[in-house]
Amino acid sequence: RGWSGYNFLGAMTEWRDIPYYWTTDVNGSAWGEFVSGAGQENDNILYLTVGTGIGAGIVANGQLLQGISHPEAGHIMVNKHPMDTYKGHCPFHGNHCLEGVASGPAMAERWGQPANLLDDDSTAWQLEAFYLAQAAVTYTTILRPE
């Protein structure tokens, strides 16, 4: 169904016979910021996105950071907020990883509505900041982005 079985690379090569590279949406966003946005004066940047999951595009020494796949930066372990009783959304880690407690679906499930409908002064944002701040410290400590 959909794109399944479609020879996308063949169609693109037929249209323009140039090199093509596959990556994730967050890597594309990070690379865009590195090349022509907020990160263009730096060699090392981190681009974080919070949506259906939590992803990070990492540029280290002017290159996208990848191993056999992209980094799963949303699945880092975080400390639970002492007042947070939410069971977590992550099917692998429950409420022990960042994505399980701070992704868009986690917020919607915990608070009964999507994040964009929550009031600005909602407790939800204090919890979200608590978890994202832990992630920012962890990523900064490990990656040392500029």
DSSP file (Angstrom, degrees, kcal/mol; ACC not computed):
  #  RESIDUE AA STRUCTURE BP1 BP2  ACC     N-H-->O    O-->H-N    N-H-->O    O-->H-N    TCO  KAPPA ALPHA  PHI   PSI    X-CA   Y-CA   Z-CA
    1    1 A R    >         0   0    0      0, 0.0     3,-2.4     0, 0.0     2,-0.1   0.000 360.0 360.0 360.0 157.5    0.0    0.0    0.0
    2    2 A G  T 3   -     0   0    0      1,-0.3     0, 0.0     3,-0.1     0, 0.0  -0.337 360.0  -8.7  59.0-121.5    1.1    3.6   -0.4
    3    3 A W  T >  S+     0   0    0     -2,-0.1     3,-2.4     2,-0.1    -1,-0.3   0.526  98.0 128.9 -86.0  -7.7    4.8    3.7   -1.2
    4    4 A S  T <  S+     0   0    0     -3,-2.4     3,-0.1     1,-0.3    -2,-0.0  -0.264  83.0   3.1 -55.8 125.4    5.4    0.0   -0.6
    5    5 A G  T 3  S+     0   0    0      1,-0.3     2,-0.3    -2,-0.0    -1,-0.3   0.354  94.5 136.9  81.7  -6.0    7.2   -1.6   -3.5
    6    6 A Y    <   -     0   0    0     -3,-2.4     2,-2.0     1,-0.1    -1,-0.3  -0.583  58.6-130.7 -76.9 133.0    7.5    1.7   -5.4
    7    7 A N     >  +     0   0    0     -2,-0.3     4,-2.3     1,-0.2     5,-0.2  -0.541  40.4 164.5 -83.6  75.6   10.9    2.2   -7.0
    8    8 A F  H  > S+     0   0    0     -2,-2.0     4,-2.6     1,-0.2    -1,-0.2   0.917  72.5  49.0 -62.0 -47.1   11.4    5.7   -5.6
    9    9 A L  H  > S+     0   0    0     -3,-0.2     4,-2.8     1,-0.2     5,-0.2   0.902 110.9  51.4 -62.3 -40.6   15.2    5.8   -6.3
   10   10 A G  H  > S+     0   0    0      2,-0.2     4,-2.1     1,-0.2    -1,-0.2   0.910 111.2  47.6 -60.9 -42.8   14.6    4.6   -9.8
   11   11 A A  H  X S+     0   0    0     -4,-2.3     4,-1.8     2,-0.2    -2,-0.2   0.906 113.5  47.4 -65.9 -41.6   12.0    7.3  -10.4
   12   12 A M  H  X S+     0   0    0     -4,-2.6     4,-3.1     2,-0.2    -2,-0.2   0.918 112.2  49.4 -66.3 -42.4   14.2   10.0   -9.0
   13   13 A T  H  < S+     0   0    0     -4,-2.8    -1,-0.2     1,-0.2    -2,-0.2   0.865 109.6  52.2 -65.6 -35.7   17.3    8.9  -11.0
   14   14 A E  H  < S+     0   0    0     -4,-2.1    -1,-0.2    -5,-0.2     3,-0.2   0.889 113.5  44.5 -65.3 -37.5   15.2    8.9  -14.1
   15   15 A W  H  < S+     0   0    0     -4,-1.8     2,-0.3     1,-0.3    -2,-0.2   0.935 137.2   2.3 -71.0 -47.8   14.1   12.4  -13.3
   16   16 A R     <  -     0   0    0     -4,-3.1     2,-1.9    -5,-0.1    -1,-0.3  -0.949  66.0-144.2-144.2 118.7   17.7   13.6  -12.4
   17   17 A D        +     0   0    0     -2,-0.3    -4,-0.1    -3,-0.2    -3,-0.1  -0.563  59.5 118.5 -86.3  77.8   20.7   11.4  -12.6
   18   18 A I  S    S-     0   0    0     -2,-1.9     2,-0.1    -6,-0.1    -2,-0.1  -0.861  73.8 -78.3-132.6 164.6   22.5   12.8   -9.6
   19   19 A P        -     0   0    0      0, 0.0     2,-0.4     0, 0.0    -2,-0.0  -0.442  46.2-159.5 -65.9 140.6   23.6   11.3   -6.2
   20   20 A Y        -     0   0    0     -2,-0.1     2,-0.4     2,-0.0   -11,-0.0  -0.937   5.0-162.8-121.6 146.6   20.8   10.8   -3.7
   21   21 A Y        -     0   0    0     -2,-0.4     2,-0.4     2,-0.0     0, 0.0  -0.989   7.7-146.9-130.5 138.2   21.1   10.4    0.1
   22   22 A W        +     0   0    0     -2,-0.4     2,-0.3     0, 0.0    -2,-0.0  -0.856  32.7 139.3-105.8 138.2   18.5    9.0    2.5
   23   23 A T        -     0   0    0     -2,-0.4     2,-0.1    47,-0.0    -2,-0.0  -0.889  49.2 -75.4-156.6-172.8   18.2   10.3    6.0
   24   24 A T     >  -     0   0    0     -2,-0.3     4,-2.2     1,-0.1     5,-0.1  -0.475  39.0-111.8 -91.3 164.6   15.6   11.1    8.6
   25   25 A D  H  > S+     0   0    0      1,-0.2     4,-2.1     2,-0.2     5,-0.1   0.887 118.8  50.9 -62.1 -39.5   13.5   14.3    8.8
   26   26 A V  H  > S+     0   0    0      2,-0.2     4,-2.6     1,-0.2    31,-0.2   0.866 108.4  51.6 -70.7 -34.1   15.3   15.5   11.9
   27   27 A N  H  > S+     0   0    0      2,-0.2     4,-2.9     1,-0.2    -1,-0.2   0.910 109.2  51.5 -64.6 -40.5   18.7   15.0   10.2
   28   28 A G  H  X S+     0   0    0     -4,-2.2     4,-2.2     2,-0.2    -2,-0.2   0.904 111.3  47.0 -61.0 -41.4   17.4   17.0    7.3
   29   29 A S  H  X S+     0   0    0     -4,-2.1     4,-2.2     2,-0.2    -2,-0.2   0.914 112.4  49.3 -66.7 -43.1   16.4   19.8    9.6
   30   30 A A  H  X S+     0   0    0     -4,-2.6     4,-2.4     1,-0.2    -2,-0.2   0.928 111.5  49.2 -61.4 -44.1   19.7   19.7   11.5
   31   31 A W  H  X S+     0   0    0     -4,-2.9     4,-2.7     1,-0.2     5,-0.3   0.898 108.9  53.1 -64.3 -39.2   21.6   19.8    8.3
   32   32 A G  H  X S+     0   0    0     -4,-2.2     4,-2.7     1,-0.2     5,-0.4   0.908 111.1  45.8 -60.9 -42.6   19.5   22.8    7.1
   33   33 A E  H  X S+     0   0    0     -4,-2.2     4,-1.4     3,-0.2     6,-1.3   0.873 113.8  50.3 -67.0 -36.6   20.3   24.7   10.3
   34   34 A F  H  < S+     0   0    0     -4,-2.4    -2,-0.2     5,-0.2     8,-0.2   0.906 118.2  37.3 -66.7 -42.7   23.9   23.8   10.0
   35   35 A V  H  < S-     0   0    0     -4,-2.7    -2,-0.2    -5,-0.2    -3,-0.2   0.894 142.1  -3.0 -79.8 -42.3   24.2   24.9    6.3
   36   36 A S  H  < S+     0   0    0     -4,-2.7    -3,-0.2    -5,-0.3    -2,-0.2   0.261 117.4  58.1-141.3  15.7   22.0   28.0    6.3
   37   37 A G  S >< S-     0   0    0     -4,-1.4     3,-1.6    -5,-0.4     4,-0.2  -0.176 105.3 -39.4-124.6-143.3   20.4   28.5    9.7
   38   38 A A  T 3  S+     0   0    0      1,-0.3     3,-0.3     2,-0.1    -4,-0.1   0.698 130.2  50.0 -63.9 -22.0   21.2   29.1   13.3
   39   39 A G  T >  S+     0   0    0     -6,-1.3     3,-2.1     1,-0.2    -1,-0.3   0.370  75.1 105.5 -98.8   6.2   24.0   26.6   13.3
   40   40 A Q  T <  S+     0   0    0     -3,-1.6    -1,-0.2    -7,-0.5    -2,-0.1   0.649  77.0  54.5 -67.6 -14.3   25.9   27.8   10.3
   41   41 A E  T 3  S+     0   0    0     -3,-0.3    -1,-0.3    -4,-0.2     2,-0.3   0.347 103.7  73.3 -93.8   6.1   28.7   29.4   12.3
   42   42 A N    <   -     0   0    0     -3,-2.1     3,-0.1    -8,-0.2    -3,-0.0  -0.796  61.8-152.3-124.5 159.4   29.4   26.1   14.1
   43   43 A D  S    S+     0   0    0     -2,-0.3    19,-2.7     1,-0.2     2,-0.4   0.611  89.8  44.7 -98.3 -18.4   31.0   22.7   13.5
   44   44 A N        +     0   0    0     16,-0.2   102,-3.1    17,-0.2     2,-0.3  -0.964  68.5 157.2-135.4 114.8   28.9   20.9   16.1
   45   45 A I  E     -A   59   0A   0     14,-2.0    14,-2.5    -2,-0.4     2,-0.4  -0.931  27.5-148.8-136.1 160.6   25.2   21.3   16.6
   46   46 A L  E     -A   58   0A   0     -2,-0.3     2,-0.5    12,-0.2    12,-0.2  -0.999   8.8-166.7-128.2 128.1   22.2   19.4   18.0
   47   47 A Y  E     -A   57   0A   0     10,-3.0    10,-3.0    -2,-0.4     2,-0.4  -0.974  11.3-167.8-116.5 119.3   18.7   19.8   16.5
   48   48 A L  E     -A   56   0A   0     -2,-0.5     2,-0.4     8,-0.2     8,-0.2  -0.885   4.9-170.6-111.5 136.8   16.0   18.4   18.7
   49   49 A T  E     -A   55   0A   0      6,-2.6     6,-2.0    -2,-0.4     2,-0.5  -0.989   8.4-161.4-127.3 137.7   12.4   17.8   17.7
   50   50 A V  E     +A   54   0A   0     -2,-0.4     4,-0.2     4,-0.2     2,-0.1  -0.970  46.7 102.1-117.0 116.4    9.4   16.9   19.9
   51   51 A G  S    S-     0   0    0      2,-3.2    53,-3.4    -2,-0.5    -2,-0.0  -0.388  91.1 -11.2-154.7-126.4    6.5   15.4   18.0
   52   52 A T  S    S-     0   0    0     52,-0.2     2,-0.2    51,-0.2    51,-0.1   0.758 140.9  -4.8 -62.6 -22.2    5.2   11.9   17.5
   53   53 A G  S    S-     0   0    0     49,-0.1    -2,-3.2    51,-0.1     2,-0.4  -0.707  87.3 -97.2-142.1-163.7    8.5   10.9   19.0
   54   54 A I  E     +A   50   0A   0     -2,-0.2    20,-0.7    -4,-0.2     2,-0.3  -0.990  45.7 173.7-128.2 123.9   11.6   12.7   20.1
   55   55 A G  E     -A   49   0A   0     -6,-2.0    -6,-2.6    -2,-0.4     2,-0.4  -0.891  18.7-152.5-130.7 158.5   14.5   12.9   17.7
   56   56 A A  E     -A   48   0A   0     15,-0.5     2,-0.6    -2,-0.3    -8,-0.2  -0.997   4.9-157.1-133.0 132.0   17.8   14.5   17.4
   57   57 A G  E     -A   47   0A   0    -10,-3.0   -10,-3.0    -2,-0.4     2,-0.5  -0.944  22.5-165.2-100.8 125.1   19.8   15.5   14.3
   58   58 A I  E     -A   46   0A   0     -2,-0.6     7,-3.0     7,-0.3     2,-0.6  -0.952  15.0-169.0-120.8 124.6   23.4   15.8   15.3
   59   59 A V  E     -AB  45  64A   0    -14,-2.5   -14,-2.0    -2,-0.5     2,-0.5  -0.963  13.1-177.7-109.9 118.7   26.2   17.4   13.3
   60   60 A A  E >   - B   0  63A   0      3,-2.9     3,-1.4    -2,-0.6   -16,-0.2  -0.974  69.6 -13.5-121.3 123.5   29.6   16.6   14.7
   61   61 A N  T 3  S-     0   0    0     -2,-0.5   -17,-0.2     1,-0.3    -1,-0.2   0.874 130.6 -52.4  53.6  40.1   32.8   18.1   13.2
   62   62 A G  T 3  S+     0   0    0    -19,-2.7     2,-0.3     1,-0.2    -1,-0.3   0.556 120.7  97.6  78.9   8.7   30.8   19.2   10.2
   63   63 A Q  E <  S-B   60   0A   0     -3,-1.4    -3,-2.9   -20,-0.3    -1,-0.2  -0.966  80.8-104.4-129.5 145.1   29.2   15.7    9.5
   64   64 A L  E     -B   59   0A   0     -2,-0.3     2,-0.6    -5,-0.2    -5,-0.2  -0.479  40.6-124.0 -62.4 134.4   25.9   14.1   10.3
   65   65 A L        +     0   0    0     -7,-3.0    -7,-0.3    -2,-0.2     2,-0.3  -0.737  48.9 145.7 -86.3 120.4   26.4   11.7   13.2
   66   66 A Q        -     0   0    0     -2,-0.6     4,-0.2     4,-0.1     2,-0.1  -0.991  26.5-175.8-150.4 149.4   25.2    8.2   12.3
   67   67 A G  S    S-     0   0    0      2,-2.4     3,-0.0    -2,-0.3    -1,-0.0   0.157  81.1 -35.5-109.0-125.3   26.2    4.6   13.0
   68   68 A I  S    S-     0   0    0     -2,-0.1     2,-0.3     2,-0.1    -2,-0.0   0.643 137.4  -2.5 -74.0 -12.2   24.3    1.8   11.3
   69   69 A S  S    S-     0   0    0    -46,-0.0    -2,-2.4     0, 0.0     3,-0.1  -0.874 101.6 -62.6-156.0-174.7   21.2    4.1   11.7
   70   70 A H        -     0   0    0     -2,-0.3    -4,-0.1    -4,-0.2     2,-0.1  -0.445  64.3 -89.0 -77.4 156.0   20.4    7.4   13.2
   71   71 A P        -     0   0    0      0, 0.0     2,-1.2     0, 0.0   -15,-0.5  -0.392  27.2-138.8 -63.7 138.9   20.7    8.0   16.9
   72   72 A E    >   +     0   0    0      1,-0.2     3,-1.8   -17,-0.1   -17,-0.1  -0.554  38.3 161.8 -94.7  67.1   17.7    7.2   19.0
   73   73 A A  G >   +     0   0    0     -2,-1.2     3,-0.9     1,-0.3    -1,-0.2   0.660  62.8  66.8 -67.5 -17.7   18.0   10.2   21.1
   74   74 A G  G 3  S+     0   0    0    -20,-0.7    25,-3.0     1,-0.2    26,-0.3   0.636  90.9  64.6 -77.0 -12.7   14.5   10.1   22.4
   75   75 A H  G <   +     0   0    0     -3,-1.8    -1,-0.2    23,-0.2     2,-0.2   0.088  69.1 127.3-102.3  24.6   15.1    6.9   24.2
   76   76 A I    <   -     0   0    0     -3,-0.9    22,-2.3     1,-0.1     2,-0.2  -0.528  67.4-105.9 -73.9 149.2   17.6    8.2   26.8
   77   77 A M  B     -C   97   0B   0     20,-0.2     2,-0.3    -2,-0.2    20,-0.3  -0.539  39.9-171.7 -77.4 140.6   16.7    7.4   30.4
   78   78 A V        -     0   0    0     18,-2.1     2,-0.3    -2,-0.2    53,-0.1  -0.927  27.6-106.9-129.1 155.3   15.3   10.3   32.5
   79   79 A N        -     0   0    0     -2,-0.3     2,-0.1    52,-0.1    55,-0.1  -0.646  40.7-115.6 -78.5 136.5   14.6   10.7   36.1
   80   80 A K        -     0   0    0     -2,-0.3    -1,-0.1     1,-0.1    16,-0.0  -0.455  26.7-110.8 -70.6 141.9   10.9   10.8   36.9
   81   81 A H    >   -     0   0    0     -2,-0.1     3,-2.1     1,-0.1    -1,-0.1  -0.564  29.5-122.4 -66.9 136.7    9.4   13.9   38.3
   82   82 A P  T 3  S+     0   0    0      0, 0.0    -1,-0.1     0, 0.0    -2,-0.1   0.761 111.1  43.5 -57.3 -25.4    8.5   13.1   42.0
   83   83 A M  T 3  S+     0   0    0      2,-0.0     2,-0.6     0, 0.0    -2,-0.0   0.374  88.5 106.7-100.9   5.0    4.8   14.1   41.3
   84   84 A D    <   +     0   0    0     -3,-2.1    -4,-0.0     1,-0.1     0, 0.0  -0.756  33.1 167.9 -91.2 117.4    4.5   12.4   37.9
   85   85 A T        +     0   0    0     -2,-0.6    -1,-0.1    -5,-0.0     2,-0.1   0.331  31.4 131.0-106.5   4.5    2.3    9.2   38.1
   86   86 A Y        -     0   0    0      1,-0.1     3,-0.1    15,-0.1    -2,-0.0  -0.352  56.0-140.5 -63.9 136.6    1.9    8.8   34.3
   87   87 A K        -     0   0    0      1,-0.1     8,-0.4     7,-0.1    -1,-0.1   0.654  46.6-115.0 -74.8 -16.8    2.7    5.2   33.2
   88   88 A G        -     0   0    0      6,-0.2     7,-0.3     7,-0.2    13,-0.2   0.097   5.9-120.7  95.6 151.8    4.5    6.4   30.0
   89   89 A H  S    S+     0   0    0     11,-2.4    11,-0.1     5,-0.5     6,-0.1   0.644  74.1 106.0-102.0 -20.0    3.8    6.1   26.3
   90   90 A C  B  >  -D   94   0C   0      4,-1.1     4,-1.9     7,-0.2     6,-0.1  -0.459  58.9-150.6 -69.0 126.0    7.0    4.2   25.1
   91   91 A P  T  4 S+     0   0    0      0, 0.0    -1,-0.2     0, 0.0    -3,-0.0   0.676  96.3  39.2 -70.0 -14.5    6.2    0.6   24.3
   92   92 A F  T  4 S+     0   0    0      2,-0.1    -2,-0.1     5,-0.0   -17,-0.0   0.818 132.6  16.7 -99.5 -40.7    9.8   -0.3   25.2
   93   93 A H  T >4 S-     0   0    0      1,-0.3     3,-2.1     4,-0.0     2,-0.2   0.406  79.4-158.9-119.6  -0.4   10.6    1.8   28.2
   94   94 A G  B 3< S-D   90   0C   0     -4,-1.9    -4,-1.1     1,-0.3    -5,-0.5  -0.367  76.4 -13.9  58.4-120.5    7.3    3.0   29.6
   95   95 A N  T 3  S+     0   0    0     -8,-0.4    -1,-0.3    -7,-0.3    -7,-0.2   0.142 121.1  84.3-100.9  19.1    7.9    6.1   31.7
   96   96 A H  S <  S+     0   0    0     -3,-2.1   -18,-2.1    -6,-0.1     2,-0.3   0.622  81.8  61.8 -97.2 -13.8   11.7    5.6   32.0
   97   97 A C  B  > S-C   77   0B   0     -3,-0.4     4,-1.1   -20,-0.3     3,-0.2  -0.782  85.4-115.1-114.6 160.8   12.7    7.3   28.7
   98   98 A L  H >> S+     0   0    0    -22,-2.3     4,-2.6    -2,-0.3     3,-0.9   0.909 115.4  50.6 -55.5 -48.4   12.3   10.8   27.4
   99   99 A E  H 3> S+     0   0    0    -25,-3.0     4,-1.2     1,-0.2     7,-0.3   0.854 105.4  58.3 -61.8 -34.5   10.0    9.8   24.6
  100  100 A G  H 34 S+     0   0    0    -26,-0.3   -11,-2.4    -3,-0.2    -1,-0.2   0.758 121.2  24.1 -67.0 -25.5    7.8    7.9   27.0
  101  101 A V  H << S+     0   0    0     -4,-1.1    -2,-0.2    -3,-0.9    -1,-0.2   0.599 131.0  32.9-115.1 -15.1    7.1   10.9   29.1
  102  102 A A  H  < S+     0   0    0     -4,-2.6    -3,-0.2    -5,-0.2    -2,-0.1   0.480  83.8 107.1-127.3  -2.8    7.7   14.0   26.9
  103  103 A S  S  X S-     0   0    0     -4,-1.2     4,-2.5    -5,-0.4     5,-0.2  -0.222  82.3-101.2 -71.6 168.8    6.7   13.2   23.3
  104  104 A G  H  > S+     0   0    0    -53,-3.4     4,-2.6   -51,-0.4    11,-0.2   0.934 123.1  47.3 -56.6 -50.3    3.5   14.5   21.7
  105  105 A P  H  > S+     0   0    0      0, 0.0     4,-2.5     0, 0.0    -1,-0.2   0.870 110.8  53.2 -62.0 -34.7    1.5   11.3   22.2
  106  106 A A  H  > S+     0   0    0     -7,-0.3     4,-2.7     2,-0.2     5,-0.2   0.926 110.9  46.5 -64.2 -43.4    2.7   11.0   25.8
  107  107 A M  H  X S+     0   0    0     -4,-2.5     4,-2.7     2,-0.2     6,-0.4   0.932 113.5  48.1 -64.3 -44.9    1.5   14.6   26.5
  108  108 A A  H  X S+     0   0    0     -4,-2.6     4,-1.4     1,-0.2     5,-0.5   0.914 115.2  45.1 -63.0 -42.4   -1.9   14.0   24.8
  109  109 A E  H  < S+     0   0    0     -4,-2.5    -2,-0.2    -5,-0.2    -1,-0.2   0.924 116.1  45.8 -67.6 -44.2   -2.4   10.7   26.7
  110  110 A R  H  < S+     0   0    0     -4,-2.7    -2,-0.2    -5,-0.2    -1,-0.2   0.908 124.3  31.5 -65.3 -42.7   -1.3   12.1   30.0
  111  111 A W  H  < S-     0   0    0     -4,-2.7    -1,-0.2     2,-0.3    -2,-0.2   0.468 104.2-119.5-101.6  -2.6   -3.3   15.3   29.8
  112  112 A G  S  < S+     0   0    0     -4,-1.4    -3,-0.2    -5,-0.2    -4,-0.1   0.603  87.2  56.6  78.3  10.7   -6.3   14.1   27.8
  113  113 A Q  S    S-     0   0    0     -5,-0.5    -2,-0.3    -6,-0.4    -1,-0.1  -0.970  95.3 -80.3-163.9 156.8   -5.7   16.5   24.9
  114  114 A P    >   -     0   0    0      0, 0.0     3,-1.9     0, 0.0     4,-0.4  -0.244  43.7-113.4 -62.1 152.7   -2.9   17.5   22.4
  115  115 A A  G >  S+     0   0    0      1,-0.3     3,-1.6   -11,-0.2    10,-0.0   0.828 113.2  64.3 -56.9 -35.5   -0.2   19.8   23.7
  116  116 A N  G 3  S+     0   0    0      1,-0.3    -1,-0.3     0, 0.0     0, 0.0   0.656 101.6  51.8 -68.5 -11.3   -1.3   22.6   21.4
  117  117 A L  G <  S+     0   0    0     -3,-1.9    -1,-0.3     2,-0.1    -2,-0.2   0.487  87.3 104.9 -98.8  -4.5   -4.6   22.8   23.3
  118  118 A L  S <  S-     0   0    0     -3,-1.6     2,-0.0    -4,-0.4    -3,-0.0  -0.502  79.7-105.7 -77.3 144.4   -3.1   23.1   26.8
  119  119 A D    >   -     0   0    0     -2,-0.2     3,-1.7     1,-0.1     6,-0.2  -0.337  26.1-118.7 -64.5 149.3   -3.0   26.4   28.5
  120  120 A D  T 3  S+     0   0    0      1,-0.3    -1,-0.1     4,-0.1     5,-0.1   0.802 115.0  48.3 -60.4 -29.7    0.3   28.2   28.7
  121  121 A D  T 3  S+     0   0    0      4,-0.1    -1,-0.3     3,-0.0    -2,-0.1   0.241  84.4 131.3 -97.3  14.5    0.3   28.0   32.5
  122  122 A S    X>  -     0   0    0     -3,-1.7     3,-1.3     1,-0.1     4,-0.6  -0.340  68.6-123.7 -65.5 145.3   -0.6   24.3   32.7
  123  123 A T  H >> S+     0   0    0      1,-0.3     4,-2.0     2,-0.2     3,-0.5   0.757 105.8  78.4 -56.5 -25.7    1.4   22.1   34.9
  124  124 A A  H 3> S+     0   0    0      1,-0.2     4,-2.5     2,-0.2    -1,-0.3   0.876  90.0  51.7 -53.3 -40.3    2.0   20.0   31.8
  125  125 A W  H <> S+     0   0    0     -3,-1.3     4,-2.4    -6,-0.2    -1,-0.2   0.816 105.1  54.8 -72.4 -29.9    4.7   22.6   30.7
  126  126 A Q  H <X S+     0   0    0     -4,-0.6     4,-1.9    -3,-0.5    -1,-0.2   0.914 112.3  44.0 -66.9 -41.7    6.5   22.4   34.0
  127  127 A L  H  X S+     0   0    0     -4,-2.0     4,-2.1     2,-0.2    -2,-0.2   0.917 112.8  51.7 -67.2 -42.6    6.8   18.6   33.6
  128  128 A E  H  X S+     0   0    0     -4,-2.5     4,-2.8    -5,-0.2     5,-0.2   0.924 111.1  47.6 -60.1 -44.4    7.8   18.9   30.0
  129  129 A A  H  X S+     0   0    0     -4,-2.4     4,-2.4     1,-0.2    -1,-0.2   0.881 107.8  56.7 -64.2 -38.1   10.5   21.4   30.9
  130  130 A F  H  X S+     0   0    0     -4,-1.9     4,-1.2     1,-0.2    -1,-0.2   0.919 114.3  38.6 -58.3 -45.3   11.7   19.1   33.7
  131  131 A Y  H  X S+     0   0    0     -4,-2.1     4,-1.8     2,-0.2    -2,-0.2   0.905 116.5  48.7 -76.0 -42.2   12.2   16.2   31.2
  132  132 A L  H  X S+     0   0    0     -4,-2.8     4,-2.6     1,-0.2    -2,-0.2   0.843 107.5  56.7 -68.1 -31.9   13.6   18.2   28.3
  133  133 A A  H  X S+     0   0    0     -4,-2.4     4,-2.2    -5,-0.2    -1,-0.2   0.901 105.5  51.2 -65.1 -40.0   16.1   20.0   30.6
  134  134 A Q  H  X S+     0   0    0     -4,-1.2     4,-2.4    -5,-0.2    -2,-0.2   0.924 111.3  48.5 -60.8 -43.0   17.5   16.6   31.6
  135  135 A A  H  X S+     0   0    0     -4,-1.8     4,-3.2     1,-0.2     5,-0.3   0.924 108.7  52.7 -63.0 -44.5   17.8   15.7   28.0
  136  136 A A  H  X S+     0   0    0     -4,-2.6     4,-2.3     1,-0.2    -1,-0.2   0.901 110.9  47.1 -60.0 -41.3   19.5   19.0   27.2
  137  137 A V  H  X S+     0   0    0     -4,-2.2     4,-2.6     2,-0.2    -1,-0.2   0.926 113.7  48.1 -65.6 -44.2   22.1   18.4   29.9
  138  138 A T  H  X S+     0   0    0     -4,-2.4     4,-2.3     2,-0.2     5,-0.3   0.946 114.2  45.0 -62.0 -49.9   22.7   14.9   28.8
  139  139 A Y  H  X>S+     0   0    0     -4,-3.2     4,-3.1     1,-0.2     5,-0.6   0.906 114.7  49.2 -62.3 -41.1   23.2   15.7   25.1
  140  140 A T  H  X5S+     0   0    0     -4,-2.3     4,-1.5    -5,-0.3    -1,-0.2   0.911 111.5  48.8 -65.5 -42.0   25.4   18.7   26.0
  141  141 A T  H  <5S+     0   0    0     -4,-2.6    -1,-0.2    -5,-0.2    -2,-0.2   0.903 121.2  34.7 -63.7 -41.9   27.6   16.6   28.3
  142  142 A I  H  <5S+     0   0    0     -4,-2.3    -2,-0.2    -5,-0.2    -3,-0.2   0.921 130.8  27.3 -81.2 -45.7   28.0   13.8   25.8
  143  143 A L  H  <5S-     0   0    0     -4,-3.1    -3,-0.2    -5,-0.3    -2,-0.2   0.746  81.1-149.6 -95.0 -26.1   28.1   15.7   22.4
  144  144 A R     << -     0   0    0     -4,-1.5    -4,-0.1    -5,-0.6    -3,-0.1   0.918  24.2-172.7  54.7  50.3   29.4   19.2   23.4
  145  145 A P              0   0    0      0, 0.0  -100,-0.2     0, 0.0    -1,-0.1  -0.333 360.0 360.0 -68.6 157.1   27.5   21.0   20.7
  146  146 A E              0   0    0   -102,-3.1  -101,-0.2  -107,-0.1    -2,-0.0   0.471 360.0 360.0 -82.4 360.0   28.3   24.7   20.2
